[in-house]
């Protein structure tokens, strides 16, 4: 399966804390694990924070973080704060 | 995927009798307080009478000498924890805070804060002993109101609290735990494009979830360190994890069984009693049971936040919203962690607003720690935003439904937190109300109609389920989700549909932490969606197993067997001439074909669709007393596919009813000493039957393609609009805008008096 380039966006708070303010990335990956690995390579330690502290919106649809979550061609991947309900 | 067309559903979408109904209506259901254990001790919590006090010393020696008193615990019996926030921002836990909320250490931070606990042989002895415990308090100045708590000279709950989320970090401590900001587009430009701008301040009161069943638990620690807890909770896996972490136990040494639950609404996710019961049991070697009184429930368990807010919205003359700005200041209670982030994210979510900003403040004050309450955060910001939108629609001269329709979020709309909305459903709720015959019904004198909408994320996440086919072909469905809103029925319906068998052949249960895989709490409107996916997956695995067993009996390849209408059948005449094998027949041959028929499944469910609702109500205002009577309430909600429509309607009616209470009567009232004045249902007035009309629940079904039967969460979004809908209706009736909850008779009278003075 060919890899695709996802548009990956971090929240402003997250980027402030971990990436020196850089929010957007183009990352070739066919699943979420590829995105997390690539970001962790750029910013060592970031992967663990993403895994533990965020939920992800892939093309607007919210998912819990799961390695094998597939990405479509030109997917938009937003890491957003984890949510809680009542 | 929706792999079964709606028209072909045999069980999904029907309204069978609820499996938990008979025990509940005959009084036999076992709630938290109903567990009776031989030799159990009576546990009692000693609570602070002060809103804010330093604890200089606790002397329990006299109490311990009283015959029948078996143990006293204080914070000294609990391990302390490092000060650090662990986990995701909104749900980050700081065990330093959590352990201090369970039992006060250096200071008592609100009236009702646990300070010590007693285990005694009976209630009378425990109460006598409580009076013998000498606690030396140094009473400190307190602060209750959120705006006052944010003032520079406010008494500090934590002398070293530096606001998170502000850079560069401030050096001066305050009661502001955190600041959040979400932005989209260019706010200044957006307001410059507006022809009309509305800006207003709003306040909401802290309100309690007001579940009928008080918190209750029993715990037993054996000599080998193995422990069991029975408790009324929304999430027994969370109780297990937190109790183990707080007390330094292995999770595997603790088994938690959830009781039947008499309401939770988010308020039974936190842990209050369980670590104390375990500590007392450990110390005494006996089981310990603790049951809260209603007074304790009000004083020491989470209400949701009260808030102080400012909202500014601009629109063009044609009704197009160009910009929206909101500042939301939330009471967190005595420890950080209000739902202000949700409030920021949900505030403008139903609308396509290109330029927006939400700023949130999480503020501690001398109140019980806020906990989740049905769509936590969203109803509070919606009261401000939906009220402001009503003012704007009126100024523009547009019908409030048409105004919302013009600005409605649709798939592709960019949300304030970045992503584009993936699912529809909102527009359909607006259209449902616009077409509702009552929307155009005439109104009488002193009557008014109000509209409001709401948004909630809905949840997914981790769930486990298992299916067992019993020897006679009946089926047991187990899941790790506590049943609050009818999930046993929904799980059985989805299993019946997938297995092709009669719903009445299925018994659906909630399993304890040792009997099923990890499952997230029942909250966030996640169970029908996520646990439902686990049940459907387990059912499919059983179907595959049953096909394999039939293939073995017929000595054919498994691909030659199909499962239809609850029977194994040859896929075609080429496979052979075999009579269908029913579930009962296959169950009878289980030993011959490989042993018990069982399957389990676990999911981390994603792809949940958000919940949208639009509601309108008609009210009548009594000009003499200021009493508001709700005459009519119509709530249209996108429910995906209603698995059990009666339960879905019940959720909508329940959420609206709680919203009516929040709008008109409910509030925490404190005296000047910071003590709660209305800690009981006589003075904290929840709606009773005569206060509520028959709520017309309109089910709008826009299925979620990510769920096997199209389900969406339905439990929470219904509480989001009622406060604004009622405020808008009151304004429509008397021409006065009420901006502070509750809109109780004195406030309405004051508004009428102000109108008379104009």
Interface residues (C-beta under 8 A of the other chain):
Chain A: X9 X11 X12 X13 X16 X52 X53 X54 X55 X57 X59 X60 X61 X62 X63 X64 X66 X69 X76 X78 X80 X81 X82 X83 X84 X85 X86
Chain B: X87 X88 X89 X90 X91 X92 X165 X167 X180 X181 X182 X183 X209 X265 X266 X267 X269 X339 X341 X342 X345 X372 X373 X374 X375 X376 X411 X412 X415 X417 X418 X419 X420 X421 X422 X423 X456 X457 X458 X459 X460 X461 X462 X523 X524 X525 X526 X604 X605 X606 X607 X608 X706 X713 X716
